[in-house]
């Protein structure tokens, strides 16, 4: 049975809270990283795929914000005028 991305995120955030992490860094296909005090700690949690990260984003943010972010990211990499 496939675990949904939101459930994985909830588990990750609970672990971050339990460890008193101030920041959680997520990149597709990379292990999550916690900032605990002044150190970065790579986690043993399941890696999020690009598809799972997109699923999380669409669950957490309104589509208009995601659209704006997409345009801003395109500007940064020079594919949007």
C-alpha positions as CSV (number, residue, x, y, z in Angstrom):
1,X,0.0,0.0,0.0
2,X,1.4,3.4,-1.0
3,X,1.5,6.0,1.8
4,X,0.3,9.4,0.6
5,X,2.6,12.4,0.6
6,X,0.6,14.3,3.2
7,X,0.9,11.5,5.7
8,X,4.6,11.3,5.1
9,X,4.9,15.1,5.6
10,X,2.9,14.9,8.8
11,X,5.2,12.2,10.1
12,X,8.3,14.2,9.1
13,X,7.0,17.4,10.8
14,X,6.1,15.5,14.0
15,X,9.7,14.2,14.1
16,X,11.0,17.7,13.4
17,X,8.9,19.0,16.3
18,X,10.1,16.2,18.6
19,X,13.7,17.0,17.8
20,X,13.1,20.8,18.2
21,X,14.1,21.5,14.6
22,X,13.7,25.1,13.6
23,X,13.7,24.4,9.9
24,X,13.0,21.5,7.6
25,X,14.6,21.5,4.2
26,X,13.0,19.4,1.4
27,X,14.3,18.7,-2.1
28,X,13.0,16.1,-4.5
29,X,14.8,12.8,-4.3
30,X,17.0,13.8,-1.4
31,X,16.7,13.0,2.3
32,X,15.1,15.7,4.4
33,X,17.4,17.9,6.5
34,X,16.6,19.4,9.9
35,X,18.2,22.5,11.3
36,X,18.6,21.8,15.0
37,X,20.3,24.6,17.0
38,X,23.0,25.6,14.6
39,X,23.6,22.3,12.9
40,X,22.1,20.6,9.9
41,X,21.0,17.0,10.4
42,X,20.2,14.7,7.5
43,X,17.1,12.5,8.4
44,X,16.4,8.9,7.8
45,X,12.9,9.6,6.6
46,X,11.6,8.5,3.3
47,X,12.7,10.7,0.4
48,X,10.0,12.7,-1.3
49,X,9.7,12.4,-5.1
50,X,8.9,15.4,-7.3
51,X,5.4,14.1,-7.7
52,X,4.9,13.8,-3.9
53,X,6.3,17.3,-3.4
54,X,3.9,18.7,-6.0
55,X,1.0,16.8,-4.2
56,X,2.0,18.4,-0.9
57,X,2.3,21.9,-2.4
58,X,-1.2,21.7,-4.0
59,X,-2.6,20.5,-0.7
60,X,-1.0,23.4,1.3
61,X,-1.2,26.4,-1.0
62,X,-3.8,27.9,-3.2
63,X,-3.3,27.4,-7.0
64,X,-2.8,31.2,-7.6
65,X,0.2,31.2,-5.3
66,X,1.6,28.1,-7.0
67,X,1.1,29.7,-10.4
68,X,2.9,32.9,-9.2
69,X,5.7,30.8,-7.8
70,X,6.1,29.0,-11.1
71,X,6.4,32.3,-13.0
72,X,8.9,33.6,-10.5
73,X,11.0,30.4,-10.7
74,X,10.9,30.6,-14.5
75,X,12.2,34.2,-14.3
76,X,15.1,33.1,-12.2
77,X,16.2,30.4,-14.7
78,X,15.5,32.7,-17.7
79,X,12.7,30.8,-19.4
80,X,10.0,33.4,-18.9
81,X,10.0,37.0,-20.0
